Amino acid sequence: MSYCRFSSDDYQCDVYCYHAEDGYVIHVAGNRRVFTPPPPVPDEPSDFSADVKRWSVVTALFAKTKPVDIGGPHDSACFTEATPAFAADRLESLRGDGYRVPQYAIDELRKESGE
């Protein structure tokens, strides 16, 4: 199960976080796509046909952009954390370093850790 992926929130996520046999793995992107302006992320899930239309728009935007280096201290790094709490801490630290990390990924890890 992944908590977030680079494609999460219309490619506005700089980390890929999932649980693996050896712990909670976090891959940090080395570059990102910058949409100008970024498409707004819906607050609530929509119906399937609206999701398909939205994905078409996002895919077209993605194809028109070039990757740009993030320039952060952990670009292209990979971390493996032993517990969901440590993984949430790492995601918060990465966010503090300027990486785009969705709050829902941190929240889910905190929930799993019993916090």
C-alpha positions in Angstrom: 0.0 0.0 0.0 1.3 3.4 -0.8 0.6 6.5 1.3 1.5 8.9 -1.6 3.1 8.7 -5.0 4.9 11.2 -7.2 1.7 11.4 -9.3 -0.5 12.1 -6.2 -2.4 15.4 -6.3 -1.8 15.9 -10.0 1.9 15.3 -9.8 2.3 17.8 -7.0 4.0 15.4 -4.7 7.8 15.0 -4.3 7.8 11.8 -2.4 6.7 8.2 -2.9 6.0 6.5 0.4 4.9 2.9 1.0 5.2 0.0 3.4 7.6 -2.8 2.4 8.9 -5.9 4.1 11.9 -4.0 5.6 10.0 -0.9 6.8 8.4 2.2 5.5 10.2 3.3 2.4 10.3 7.0 1.2 11.7 7.9 -2.2 12.4 11.6 -2.7 12.1 13.0 -6.2 15.1 14.7 -7.8 12.9 16.9 -10.1 9.3 17.9 -10.4 6.9 19.2 -13.0 5.7 22.8 -12.4 2.3 23.5 -13.9 1.5 27.2 -14.4 -1.0 27.6 -12.9 -1.4 24.3 -11.2 -4.8 22.6 -11.5 -6.8 22.9 -8.3 -7.0 19.6 -6.4 -10.7 18.7 -5.7 -11.6 18.6 -2.0 -14.0 15.6 -2.5 -13.9 12.6 -4.8 -16.0 13.1 -7.9 -17.7 10.7 -10.2 -15.7 8.5 -12.5 -16.4 10.4 -15.7 -15.3 13.7 -14.1 -12.1 12.0 -12.9 -11.4 10.7 -16.4 -11.8 14.2 -17.9 -9.7 15.7 -15.2 -6.9 13.1 -15.7 -6.9 14.0 -19.4 -6.4 17.7 -18.6 -3.6 16.9 -16.1 -1.9 14.5 -18.5 -1.9 17.2 -21.2 -0.4 19.7 -18.8 2.2 17.1 -17.8 3.2 16.5 -21.4 3.7 20.3 -22.0 6.1 20.7 -19.0 9.7 19.8 -18.6 11.1 18.5 -15.3 13.0 21.0 -13.2 15.5 20.2 -10.5 14.2 20.6 -7.0 17.5 21.6 -5.5 16.8 20.4 -2.0 19.2 18.6 0.3 17.6 15.2 -0.2 16.9 15.1 -3.9 16.8 11.5 -5.2 17.4 10.1 -1.7 15.7 7.0 -0.3 14.9 6.4 3.3 13.6 3.3 5.1 12.0 3.9 8.5 11.2 1.2 11.0 7.8 2.5 12.2 5.0 4.5 10.8 5.7 7.2 13.4 9.3 7.5 12.2 8.1 7.6 8.6 5.6 10.5 9.5 8.5 12.3 11.2 10.6 11.9 8.1 7.9 13.2 5.8 7.4 16.2 8.1 11.1 16.9 8.0 11.2 16.6 4.2 8.3 19.1 4.0 10.3 21.4 6.2 13.1 21.1 3.7 10.8 22.4 0.9 9.6 19.1 -0.6 5.9 18.8 -1.4 4.4 16.2 0.9 0.7 15.7 1.2 -0.7 16.0 4.7 -3.0 13.0 4.3 0.1 10.7 4.0 1.4 12.0 7.3 -2.0 11.7 8.9 -2.4 8.1 7.8 1.0 7.1 9.1 0.2 8.9 12.4 -3.1 7.0 12.6 -1.3 3.7 12.0 1.2 4.5 14.8 -1.7 5.1 17.2 -0.9 8.8 17.6 
